[in-house]
Amino acid sequence: MTNDSKLGLLAGLAAVVVIAVVYFQKPPEVGAAAVPAKPAAVSLSPAVIVTIPSR
């Protein structure tokens, strides 16, 4: 490949990547907070141990 064709290939590839990034960006939601909401927290309370008395 000549240098011109390598440069053209690189420029074409860069253009496709830029177009893909711009086109597939997720539009911002209206009224969304700047900081994403935290997922539901997992309870960190200690486990309850139930003892069954033997007969």
C-alpha positions as CSV (number, residue, x, y, z in Angstrom):
1,M,0.0,0.0,0.0
2,T,1.2,3.5,-0.7
3,N,1.4,6.1,1.9
4,D,-1.6,7.9,0.3
5,S,-3.8,4.9,0.6
6,K,-2.7,4.3,4.2
7,L,-3.6,7.9,5.1
8,G,-7.0,7.5,3.4
9,L,-7.7,4.3,5.2
10,L,-6.8,5.9,8.5
11,A,-8.9,9.0,7.8
12,G,-11.9,6.9,6.7
13,L,-11.7,4.8,9.8
14,A,-11.4,7.8,12.1
15,A,-14.5,9.4,10.4
16,V,-16.5,6.2,10.9
17,V,-15.6,6.1,14.6
18,V,-16.4,9.7,15.1
19,I,-19.7,9.4,13.3
20,A,-20.6,6.3,15.4
21,V,-19.8,8.0,18.7
22,V,-21.8,11.1,17.8
23,Y,-24.8,9.2,16.3
24,F,-25.1,6.6,19.1
25,Q,-24.9,9.0,22.1
26,K,-27.7,8.5,24.5
27,P,-29.7,11.8,24.7
28,P,-29.9,13.2,28.2
29,E,-33.1,12.7,30.0
30,V,-35.2,15.8,30.8
31,G,-35.0,16.6,34.5
32,A,-32.4,14.0,35.2
33,A,-30.0,14.7,38.1
34,A,-26.4,15.5,37.3
35,V,-25.3,12.6,39.5
36,P,-26.8,9.2,38.7
37,A,-29.0,7.7,41.3
38,K,-27.4,5.0,43.5
39,P,-28.8,1.5,43.0
40,A,-30.9,0.0,45.8
41,A,-28.7,-0.6,48.8
42,V,-28.1,-4.1,50.2
43,S,-29.0,-4.4,53.8
44,L,-25.9,-4.6,56.0
45,S,-27.6,-5.6,59.1
46,P,-26.2,-8.7,60.8
47,A,-27.8,-12.1,60.1
48,V,-30.3,-13.3,62.6
49,I,-29.3,-16.7,64.1
50,V,-32.3,-18.7,65.2
51,T,-31.5,-21.5,67.6
52,I,-34.0,-24.4,67.9
53,P,-33.9,-26.0,71.4
54,S,-33.5,-29.7,71.3
55,R,-36.0,-31.9,73.1
